[in-house]
Amino acid sequence: MILDKKIPGYLLGKYQLIGTVTFSVLFAIVFLNIYIPFSDTAWFALGDSVLFIKTLVYVAIAIFTLICSRTLMYKSKKLFHMNYLAYIIWCILEIVTVCALYTWLTEGIPTPHDESTLKVFGRSLLYGTIALGVPYLISGMYFAINDKNNTIRLMSYENVVTDEPVRPESHMHKITLFDNSGSLKLSLNPDNLYYIESDDNYIKVWYTDSKGELKQYMLRCRLKTVEESFKGSGLVRCHRKYIVNIKKVAMLRKESEGYVLDLDNEAIPPISVTKTYTDTVLSHFTEQSPLLEPIEE
């Protein structure tokens, strides 16, 4: 069931959460300014009045509540894996909290129609769901599309008609990198790729150019996305920050603190293999590179 699945990491990224709060606040302000003139029960007011001060207080507290909630959501990813159901419930609780605050502040404010607290809360919940629920949904869709466009992909050229000489099987694929708009930015022969390094919300792709010089290319993308895209290939996750090309490993060494990978380029420092990924890395050596045995020091 999809509600039990872990939500994508891009929904809990720092910049994504900031963007969601900012967009939601702006959307809510615009929505409320459109809604107020057509409502005879809303007490929001602009200008020099007591209600204007109360409006500012409500907006400030609501924004502060959303910021605290999203900050706690960002911190929580280190404590447990949030699934879709938990994420939806979290968003609903944010809306309910903001609407409850509005209902509480409404007490004591005279309105043309004397409504009960329950009716006021029900009305605020309806418009609060629109004011916050819609931007939450739009933000999620935007980040999902953005994440998909940032995916590093493996493209096959086996069926492409070209006037170039037919290349060996090992050269029939290219690793391609796309920017946020989906435009192709970098195309690499897998034999030239050494490793990929995580740098917050970006990745650094280390490769050699046509002159054999070591280069790096930075792309806004998650290392987890790369790992999922190349599952089962020669690109293997060996560390929280690194994915290496097994074909470029010259030596696998076992040291006191664990395994270390030496790539066949002296300009690249040794890359550590953490315990989490040790079995995965060793399986690639035994299955795909039986001649490359681990060396103990």
PyMOL commands that set and color helices and strands:
alter all, ss='L'
color gray80, all
select helices_A, chain A and resi 2-4+9-12+14-38+50-76+84-106+117-149+169-171+190-192+223-229+246-248+275-287
alter helices_A, ss='H'
color red, helices_A
select strands_A, chain A and resi 153-156+173-178+184-188+193-199+202-208+214-220+235-237+242-245+249-255+258-263+271-273+295-296
alter strands_A, ss='S'
color yellow, strands_A
deselect
rebuild
show_as cartoon
